[in-house]
């Protein structure tokens, strides 16, 4: 487990902000590879974050069902995209 100092910099000199940026870039890249239009990604991530905030223990199937209710019928979330 990485330790961070008060400035949020870990033992490798990477700030938690950089880690978050890298993780978000990875998610965006995976969504684009799966065929999502780059302009749709912010809305998709917003909707997904909203669903997760209220359903923290939801299964992947449950997340997809809720996303479909919000109009994301043409895209199915898989375990690789957000891991």
Phi and psi restraints in degrees (range 20) as a CNS / XPLOR table:
assign (resid 1 and name C) (resid 2 and name N)
       (resid 2 and name CA) (resid 2 and name C) 1.0 -78.7 20.0 2
assign (resid 2 and name N) (resid 2 and name CA)
       (resid 2 and name C) (resid 3 and name N) 1.0 140.2 20.0 2
assign (resid 2 and name C) (resid 3 and name N)
       (resid 3 and name CA) (resid 3 and name C) 1.0 -97.3 20.0 2
assign (resid 3 and name N) (resid 3 and name CA)
       (resid 3 and name C) (resid 4 and name N) 1.0 144.6 20.0 2
assign (resid 3 and name C) (resid 4 and name N)
       (resid 4 and name CA) (resid 4 and name C) 1.0 -122.0 20.0 2
assign (resid 4 and name N) (resid 4 and name CA)
       (resid 4 and name C) (resid 5 and name N) 1.0 149.1 20.0 2
assign (resid 4 and name C) (resid 5 and name N)
       (resid 5 and name CA) (resid 5 and name C) 1.0 -88.0 20.0 2
assign (resid 5 and name N) (resid 5 and name CA)
       (resid 5 and name C) (resid 6 and name N) 1.0 -173.3 20.0 2
assign (resid 5 and name C) (resid 6 and name N)
       (resid 6 and name CA) (resid 6 and name C) 1.0 -64.6 20.0 2
assign (resid 6 and name N) (resid 6 and name CA)
       (resid 6 and name C) (resid 7 and name N) 1.0 -21.7 20.0 2
assign (resid 6 and name C) (resid 7 and name N)
       (resid 7 and name CA) (resid 7 and name C) 1.0 -88.9 20.0 2
assign (resid 7 and name N) (resid 7 and name CA)
       (resid 7 and name C) (resid 8 and name N) 1.0 1.4 20.0 2
assign (resid 7 and name C) (resid 8 and name N)
       (resid 8 and name CA) (resid 8 and name C) 1.0 80.3 20.0 2
assign (resid 8 and name N) (resid 8 and name CA)
       (resid 8 and name C) (resid 9 and name N) 1.0 21.9 20.0 2
assign (resid 8 and name C) (resid 9 and name N)
       (resid 9 and name CA) (resid 9 and name C) 1.0 -102.5 20.0 2
assign (resid 9 and name N) (resid 9 and name CA)
       (resid 9 and name C) (resid 10 and name N) 1.0 128.0 20.0 2
assign (resid 9 and name C) (resid 10 and name N)
       (resid 10 and name CA) (resid 10 and name C) 1.0 -84.0 20.0 2
assign (resid 10 and name N) (resid 10 and name CA)
       (resid 10 and name C) (resid 11 and name N) 1.0 -176.8 20.0 2
assign (resid 10 and name C) (resid 11 and name N)
       (resid 11 and name CA) (resid 11 and name C) 1.0 -61.7 20.0 2
assign (resid 11 and name N) (resid 11 and name CA)
       (resid 11 and name C) (resid 12 and name N) 1.0 -20.7 20.0 2
assign (resid 11 and name C) (resid 12 and name N)
       (resid 12 and name CA) (resid 12 and name C) 1.0 -96.3 20.0 2
assign (resid 12 and name N) (resid 12 and name CA)
       (resid 12 and name C) (resid 13 and name N) 1.0 4.6 20.0 2
assign (resid 12 and name C) (resid 13 and name N)
       (resid 13 and name CA) (resid 13 and name C) 1.0 81.1 20.0 2
assign (resid 13 and name N) (resid 13 and name CA)
       (resid 13 and name C) (resid 14 and name N) 1.0 14.9 20.0 2
assign (resid 13 and name C) (resid 14 and name N)
       (resid 14 and name CA) (resid 14 and name C) 1.0 -103.9 20.0 2
assign (resid 14 and name N) (resid 14 and name CA)
       (resid 14 and name C) (resid 15 and name N) 1.0 124.5 20.0 2
assign (resid 14 and name C) (resid 15 and name N)
       (resid 15 and name CA) (resid 15 and name C) 1.0 -75.2 20.0 2
assign (resid 15 and name N) (resid 15 and name CA)
       (resid 15 and name C) (resid 16 and name N) 1.0 157.7 20.0 2
assign (resid 15 and name C) (resid 16 and name N)
       (resid 16 and name CA) (resid 16 and name C) 1.0 -62.7 20.0 2
assign (resid 16 and name N) (resid 16 and name CA)
       (resid 16 and name C) (resid 17 and name N) 1.0 -28.5 20.0 2
assign (resid 16 and name C) (resid 17 and name N)
       (resid 17 and name CA) (resid 17 and name C) 1.0 -65.7 20.0 2
assign (resid 17 and name N) (resid 17 and name CA)
       (resid 17 and name C) (resid 18 and name N) 1.0 -41.9 20.0 2
assign (resid 17 and name C) (resid 18 and name N)
       (resid 18 and name CA) (resid 18 and name C) 1.0 -64.2 20.0 2
assign (resid 18 and name N) (resid 18 and name CA)
       (resid 18 and name C) (resid 19 and name N) 1.0 -41.4 20.0 2
assign (resid 18 and name C) (resid 19 and name N)
       (resid 19 and name CA) (resid 19 and name C) 1.0 -59.4 20.0 2
assign (resid 19 and name N) (resid 19 and name CA)
       (resid 19 and name C) (resid 20 and name N) 1.0 -43.8 20.0 2
assign (resid 19 and name C) (resid 20 and name N)
       (resid 20 and name CA) (resid 20 and name C) 1.0 -64.0 20.0 2
assign (resid 20 and name N) (resid 20 and name CA)
       (resid 20 and name C) (resid 21 and name N) 1.0 -40.0 20.0 2
assign (resid 20 and name C) (resid 21 and name N)
       (resid 21 and name CA) (resid 21 and name C) 1.0 -63.8 20.0 2
assign (resid 21 and name N) (resid 21 and name CA)
       (resid 21 and name C) (resid 22 and name N) 1.0 -41.7 20.0 2
assign (resid 21 and name C) (resid 22 and name N)
       (resid 22 and name CA) (resid 22 and name C) 1.0 -64.7 20.0 2
assign (resid 22 and name N) (resid 22 and name CA)
       (resid 22 and name C) (resid 23 and name N) 1.0 -43.7 20.0 2
assign (resid 22 and name C) (resid 23 and name N)
       (resid 23 and name CA) (resid 23 and name C) 1.0 -62.9 20.0 2
assign (resid 23 and name N) (resid 23 and name CA)
       (resid 23 and name C) (resid 24 and name N) 1.0 -44.0 20.0 2
assign (resid 23 and name C) (resid 24 and name N)
       (resid 24 and name CA) (resid 24 and name C) 1.0 -65.4 20.0 2
assign (resid 24 and name N) (resid 24 and name CA)
       (resid 24 and name C) (resid 25 and name N) 1.0 -40.3 20.0 2
assign (resid 24 and name C) (resid 25 and name N)
       (resid 25 and name CA) (resid 25 and name C) 1.0 -61.8 20.0 2
assign (resid 25 and name N) (resid 25 and name CA)
       (resid 25 and name C) (resid 26 and name N) 1.0 -39.6 20.0 2
assign (resid 25 and name C) (resid 26 and name N)
       (resid 26 and name CA) (resid 26 and name C) 1.0 -63.1 20.0 2
assign (resid 26 and name N) (resid 26 and name CA)
       (resid 26 and name C) (resid 27 and name N) 1.0 -45.4 20.0 2
assign (resid 26 and name C) (resid 27 and name N)
       (resid 27 and name CA) (resid 27 and name C) 1.0 -61.4 20.0 2
assign (resid 27 and name N) (resid 27 and name CA)
       (resid 27 and name C) (resid 28 and name N) 1.0 -45.8 20.0 2
assign (resid 27 and name C) (resid 28 and name N)
       (resid 28 and name CA) (resid 28 and name C) 1.0 -60.3 20.0 2
assign (resid 28 and name N) (resid 28 and name CA)
       (resid 28 and name C) (resid 29 and name N) 1.0 -46.0 20.0 2
assign (resid 28 and name C) (resid 29 and name N)
       (resid 29 and name CA) (resid 29 and name C) 1.0 -59.5 20.0 2
assign (resid 29 and name N) (resid 29 and name CA)
       (resid 29 and name C) (resid 30 and name N) 1.0 -42.8 20.0 2
assign (resid 29 and name C) (resid 30 and name N)
       (resid 30 and name CA) (resid 30 and name C) 1.0 -65.8 20.0 2
assign (resid 30 and name N) (resid 30 and name CA)
       (resid 30 and name C) (resid 31 and name N) 1.0 -38.2 20.0 2
assign (resid 30 and name C) (resid 31 and name N)
       (resid 31 and name CA) (resid 31 and name C) 1.0 -66.4 20.0 2
assign (resid 31 and name N) (resid 31 and name CA)
       (resid 31 and name C) (resid 32 and name N) 1.0 -40.2 20.0 2
assign (resid 31 and name C) (resid 32 and name N)
       (resid 32 and name CA) (resid 32 and name C) 1.0 -64.9 20.0 2
assign (resid 32 and name N) (resid 32 and name CA)
       (resid 32 and name C) (resid 33 and name N) 1.0 -42.9 20.0 2
assign (resid 32 and name C) (resid 33 and name N)
       (resid 33 and name CA) (resid 33 and name C) 1.0 -60.2 20.0 2
assign (resid 33 and name N) (resid 33 and name CA)
       (resid 33 and name C) (resid 34 and name N) 1.0 -36.0 20.0 2
assign (resid 33 and name C) (resid 34 and name N)
       (resid 34 and name CA) (resid 34 and name C) 1.0 -76.0 20.0 2
assign (resid 34 and name N) (resid 34 and name CA)
       (resid 34 and name C) (resid 35 and name N) 1.0 -4.9 20.0 2
assign (resid 34 and name C) (resid 35 and name N)
       (resid 35 and name CA) (resid 35 and name C) 1.0 105.5 20.0 2
assign (resid 35 and name N) (resid 35 and name CA)
       (resid 35 and name C) (resid 36 and name N) 1.0 6.8 20.0 2
assign (resid 35 and name C) (resid 36 and name N)
       (resid 36 and name CA) (resid 36 and name C) 1.0 -77.5 20.0 2
assign (resid 36 and name N) (resid 36 and name CA)
       (resid 36 and name C) (resid 37 and name N) 1.0 136.7 20.0 2
assign (resid 36 and name C) (resid 37 and name N)
       (resid 37 and name CA) (resid 37 and name C) 1.0 -65.6 20.0 2
assign (resid 37 and name N) (resid 37 and name CA)
       (resid 37 and name C) (resid 38 and name N) 1.0 132.6 20.0 2
assign (resid 37 and name C) (resid 38 and name N)
       (resid 38 and name CA) (resid 38 and name C) 1.0 -55.7 20.0 2
assign (resid 38 and name N) (resid 38 and name CA)
       (resid 38 and name C) (resid 39 and name N) 1.0 -31.5 20.0 2
assign (resid 38 and name C) (resid 39 and name N)
       (resid 39 and name CA) (resid 39 and name C) 1.0 -74.9 20.0 2
assign (resid 39 and name N) (resid 39 and name CA)
       (resid 39 and name C) (resid 40 and name N) 1.0 -16.7 20.0 2
assign (resid 39 and name C) (resid 40 and name N)
       (resid 40 and name CA) (resid 40 and name C) 1.0 -89.0 20.0 2
assign (resid 40 and name N) (resid 40 and name CA)
       (resid 40 and name C) (resid 41 and name N) 1.0 -17.8 20.0 2
assign (resid 40 and name C) (resid 41 and name N)
       (resid 41 and name CA) (resid 41 and name C) 1.0 -60.3 20.0 2
assign (resid 41 and name N) (resid 41 and name CA)
       (resid 41 and name C) (resid 42 and name N) 1.0 -45.1 20.0 2
assign (resid 41 and name C) (resid 42 and name N)
       (resid 42 and name CA) (resid 42 and name C) 1.0 -57.6 20.0 2
assign (resid 42 and name N) (resid 42 and name CA)
       (resid 42 and name C) (resid 43 and name N) 1.0 -41.6 20.0 2
assign (resid 42 and name C) (resid 43 and name N)
       (resid 43 and name CA) (resid 43 and name C) 1.0 -67.5 20.0 2
assign (resid 43 and name N) (resid 43 and name CA)
       (resid 43 and name C) (resid 44 and name N) 1.0 -39.6 20.0 2
assign (resid 43 and name C) (resid 44 and name N)
       (resid 44 and name CA) (resid 44 and name C) 1.0 -62.6 20.0 2
assign (resid 44 and name N) (resid 44 and name CA)
       (resid 44 and name C) (resid 45 and name N) 1.0 -47.8 20.0 2
assign (resid 44 and name C) (resid 45 and name N)
       (resid 45 and name CA) (resid 45 and name C) 1.0 -64.4 20.0 2
assign (resid 45 and name N) (resid 45 and name CA)
       (resid 45 and name C) (resid 46 and name N) 1.0 -39.3 20.0 2
assign (resid 45 and name C) (resid 46 and name N)
       (resid 46 and name CA) (resid 46 and name C) 1.0 -60.2 20.0 2
assign (resid 46 and name N) (resid 46 and name CA)
       (resid 46 and name C) (resid 47 and name N) 1.0 -48.4 20.0 2
assign (resid 46 and name C) (resid 47 and name N)
       (resid 47 and name CA) (resid 47 and name C) 1.0 -63.6 20.0 2
assign (resid 47 and name N) (resid 47 and name CA)
       (resid 47 and name C) (resid 48 and name N) 1.0 -42.0 20.0 2
assign (resid 47 and name C) (resid 48 and name N)
       (resid 48 and name CA) (resid 48 and name C) 1.0 -63.7 20.0 2
assign (resid 48 and name N) (resid 48 and name CA)
       (resid 48 and name C) (resid 49 and name N) 1.0 -43.9 20.0 2
assign (resid 48 and name C) (resid 49 and name N)
       (resid 49 and name CA) (resid 49 and name C) 1.0 -61.6 20.0 2
assign (resid 49 and name N) (resid 49 and name CA)
       (resid 49 and name C) (resid 50 and name N) 1.0 -39.7 20.0 2
assign (resid 49 and name C) (resid 50 and name N)
       (resid 50 and name CA) (resid 50 and name C) 1.0 -62.0 20.0 2
assign (resid 50 and name N) (resid 50 and name CA)
       (resid 50 and name C) (resid 51 and name N) 1.0 -46.2 20.0 2
assign (resid 50 and name C) (resid 51 and name N)
       (resid 51 and name CA) (resid 51 and name C) 1.0 -62.4 20.0 2
assign (resid 51 and name N) (resid 51 and name CA)
       (resid 51 and name C) (resid 52 and name N) 1.0 -46.5 20.0 2
assign (resid 51 and name C) (resid 52 and name N)
       (resid 52 and name CA) (resid 52 and name C) 1.0 -64.2 20.0 2
assign (resid 52 and name N) (resid 52 and name CA)
       (resid 52 and name C) (resid 53 and name N) 1.0 -36.1 20.0 2
assign (resid 52 and name C) (resid 53 and name N)
       (resid 53 and name CA) (resid 53 and name C) 1.0 -63.1 20.0 2
assign (resid 53 and name N) (resid 53 and name CA)
       (resid 53 and name C) (resid 54 and name N) 1.0 -27.5 20.0 2
assign (resid 53 and name C) (resid 54 and name N)
       (resid 54 and name CA) (resid 54 and name C) 1.0 -102.2 20.0 2
assign (resid 54 and name N) (resid 54 and name CA)
       (resid 54 and name C) (resid 55 and name N) 1.0 -14.2 20.0 2
assign (resid 54 and name C) (resid 55 and name N)
       (resid 55 and name CA) (resid 55 and name C) 1.0 -134.5 20.0 2
assign (resid 55 and name N) (resid 55 and name CA)
       (resid 55 and name C) (resid 56 and name N) 1.0 61.5 20.0 2
assign (resid 55 and name C) (resid 56 and name N)
       (resid 56 and name CA) (resid 56 and name C) 1.0 -57.4 20.0 2
assign (resid 56 and name N) (resid 56 and name CA)
       (resid 56 and name C) (resid 57 and name N) 1.0 -29.7 20.0 2
assign (resid 56 and name C) (resid 57 and name N)
       (resid 57 and name CA) (resid 57 and name C) 1.0 -102.2 20.0 2
assign (resid 57 and name N) (resid 57 and name CA)
       (resid 57 and name C) (resid 58 and name N) 1.0 15.7 20.0 2
assign (resid 57 and name C) (resid 58 and name N)
       (resid 58 and name CA) (resid 58 and name C) 1.0 -67.6 20.0 2
assign (resid 58 and name N) (resid 58 and name CA)
       (resid 58 and name C) (resid 59 and name N) 1.0 143.8 20.0 2
assign (resid 58 and name C) (resid 59 and name N)
       (resid 59 and name CA) (resid 59 and name C) 1.0 -76.7 20.0 2
assign (resid 59 and name N) (resid 59 and name CA)
       (resid 59 and name C) (resid 60 and name N) 1.0 168.5 20.0 2
assign (resid 59 and name C) (resid 60 and name N)
       (resid 60 and name CA) (resid 60 and name C) 1.0 -60.0 20.0 2
assign (resid 60 and name N) (resid 60 and name CA)
       (resid 60 and name C) (resid 61 and name N) 1.0 -41.0 20.0 2
assign (resid 60 and name C) (resid 61 and name N)
       (resid 61 and name CA) (resid 61 and name C) 1.0 -62.1 20.0 2
assign (resid 61 and name N) (resid 61 and name CA)
       (resid 61 and name C) (resid 62 and name N) 1.0 -41.9 20.0 2
assign (resid 61 and name C) (resid 62 and name N)
       (resid 62 and name CA) (resid 62 and name C) 1.0 -65.0 20.0 2
assign (resid 62 and name N) (resid 62 and name CA)
       (resid 62 and name C) (resid 63 and name N) 1.0 -40.3 20.0 2
assign (resid 62 and name C) (resid 63 and name N)
       (resid 63 and name CA) (resid 63 and name C) 1.0 -62.5 20.0 2
assign (resid 63 and name N) (resid 63 and name CA)
       (resid 63 and name C) (resid 64 and name N) 1.0 -44.5 20.0 2
assign (resid 63 and name C) (resid 64 and name N)
       (resid 64 and name CA) (resid 64 and name C) 1.0 -62.8 20.0 2
assign (resid 64 and name N) (resid 64 and name CA)
       (resid 64 and name C) (resid 65 and name N) 1.0 -39.6 20.0 2
assign (resid 64 and name C) (resid 65 and name N)
       (resid 65 and name CA) (resid 65 and name C) 1.0 -62.5 20.0 2
assign (resid 65 and name N) (resid 65 and name CA)
       (resid 65 and name C) (resid 66 and name N) 1.0 -44.7 20.0 2
assign (resid 65 and name C) (resid 66 and name N)
       (resid 66 and name CA) (resid 66 and name C) 1.0 -67.8 20.0 2
assign (resid 66 and name N) (resid 66 and name CA)
       (resid 66 and name C) (resid 67 and name N) 1.0 -37.5 20.0 2
assign (resid 66 and name C) (resid 67 and name N)
       (resid 67 and name CA) (resid 67 and name C) 1.0 -63.6 20.0 2
assign (resid 67 and name N) (resid 67 and name CA)
       (resid 67 and name C) (resid 68 and name N) 1.0 -38.7 20.0 2
assign (resid 67 and name C) (resid 68 and name N)
       (resid 68 and name CA) (resid 68 and name C) 1.0 -64.2 20.0 2
assign (resid 68 and name N) (resid 68 and name CA)
       (resid 68 and name C) (resid 69 and name N) 1.0 -36.6 20.0 2
assign (resid 68 and name C) (resid 69 and name N)
       (resid 69 and name CA) (resid 69 and name C) 1.0 -63.7 20.0 2
assign (resid 69 and name N) (resid 69 and name CA)
       (resid 69 and name C) (resid 70 and name N) 1.0 -26.1 20.0 2
assign (resid 69 and name C) (resid 70 and name N)
       (resid 70 and name CA) (resid 70 and name C) 1.0 -90.3 20.0 2
assign (resid 70 and name N) (resid 70 and name CA)
       (resid 70 and name C) (resid 71 and name N) 1.0 3.9 20.0 2
assign (resid 70 and name C) (resid 71 and name N)
       (resid 71 and name CA) (resid 71 and name C) 1.0 102.7 20.0 2
assign (resid 71 and name N) (resid 71 and name CA)
       (resid 71 and name C) (resid 72 and name N) 1.0 4.9 20.0 2
assign (resid 71 and name C) (resid 72 and name N)
       (resid 72 and name CA) (resid 72 and name C) 1.0 -90.6 20.0 2
assign (resid 72 and name N) (resid 72 and name CA)
       (resid 72 and name C) (resid 73 and name N) 1.0 57.6 20.0 2
assign (resid 72 and name C) (resid 73 and name N)
       (resid 73 and name CA) (resid 73 and name C) 1.0 -73.5 20.0 2
assign (resid 73 and name N) (resid 73 and name CA)
       (resid 73 and name C) (resid 74 and name N) 1.0 -31.1 20.0 2
assign (resid 73 and name C) (resid 74 and name N)
       (resid 74 and name CA) (resid 74 and name C) 1.0 -89.6 20.0 2
assign (resid 74 and name N) (resid 74 and name CA)
       (resid 74 and name C) (resid 75 and name N) 1.0 7.7 20.0 2
assign (resid 74 and name C) (resid 75 and name N)
       (resid 75 and name CA) (resid 75 and name C) 1.0 -140.0 20.0 2
assign (resid 75 and name N) (resid 75 and name CA)
       (resid 75 and name C) (resid 76 and name N) 1.0 129.4 20.0 2
assign (resid 75 and name C) (resid 76 and name N)
       (resid 76 and name CA) (resid 76 and name C) 1.0 -115.0 20.0 2
assign (resid 76 and name N) (resid 76 and name CA)
       (resid 76 and name C) (resid 77 and name N) 1.0 127.4 20.0 2
assign (resid 76 and name C) (resid 77 and name N)
       (resid 77 and name CA) (resid 77 and name C) 1.0 -71.4 20.0 2
assign (resid 77 and name N) (resid 77 and name CA)
       (resid 77 and name C) (resid 78 and name N) 1.0 138.1 20.0 2
assign (resid 77 and name C) (resid 78 and name N)
       (resid 78 and name CA) (resid 78 and name C) 1.0 -124.9 20.0 2
assign (resid 78 and name N) (resid 78 and name CA)
       (resid 78 and name C) (resid 79 and name N) 1.0 169.1 20.0 2
assign (resid 78 and name C) (resid 79 and name N)
       (resid 79 and name CA) (resid 79 and name C) 1.0 -66.7 20.0 2
assign (resid 79 and name N) (resid 79 and name CA)
       (resid 79 and name C) (resid 80 and name N) 1.0 -24.6 20.0 2
assign (resid 79 and name C) (resid 80 and name N)
       (resid 80 and name CA) (resid 80 and name C) 1.0 -74.7 20.0 2
assign (resid 80 and name N) (resid 80 and name CA)
       (resid 80 and name C) (resid 81 and name N) 1.0 -31.6 20.0 2
assign (resid 80 and name C) (resid 81 and name N)
       (resid 81 and name CA) (resid 81 and name C) 1.0 -61.3 20.0 2
assign (resid 81 and name N) (resid 81 and name CA)
       (resid 81 and name C) (resid 82 and name N) 1.0 -41.0 20.0 2
assign (resid 81 and name C) (resid 82 and name N)
       (resid 82 and name CA) (resid 82 and name C) 1.0 -112.0 20.0 2
assign (resid 82 and name N) (resid 82 and name CA)
       (resid 82 and name C) (resid 83 and name N) 1.0 14.9 20.0 2
